[in-house]
């Protein structure tokens, strides 16, 4: 399977605010995934798009976050990941 098919599947797995923000992904985000991420990694496993983080100024969304599952479960309750 090529990039376009995997990218389409990856986006449809998102819901809510993440899905809405993914629909707004611009040319730069898609080109990064197509020309850099996909050739280097070959999958979107552990890559989280539009990941919400909180800091001293409130919450914001990162374009991409690479978080391996064991670390994700250590820092976030399982109900948060559903």
Residue pairs with C-beta under 8 A, 6 or more apart in sequence:
3 33
3 34
3 38
6 38
6 43
6 44
7 30
7 33
7 34
7 44
10 44
10 47
10 49
11 19
11 22
11 49
14 22
14 49
14 50
17 50
17 52
17 61
18 49
18 50
18 52
18 61
21 49
21 50
21 61
22 49
22 50
25 49
25 63
29 63
29 64
32 64
33 44
37 44
37 47
37 64
41 47
46 66
46 67
46 68
46 69
47 64
47 65
47 66
48 64
48 65
48 66
48 67
49 63
49 64
50 61
50 62
50 63
51 61
51 62
51 64
51 65
51 67
52 59
52 60
52 61
52 62
53 59
53 60
53 61
53 62
53 65
54 60
72 81
73 81
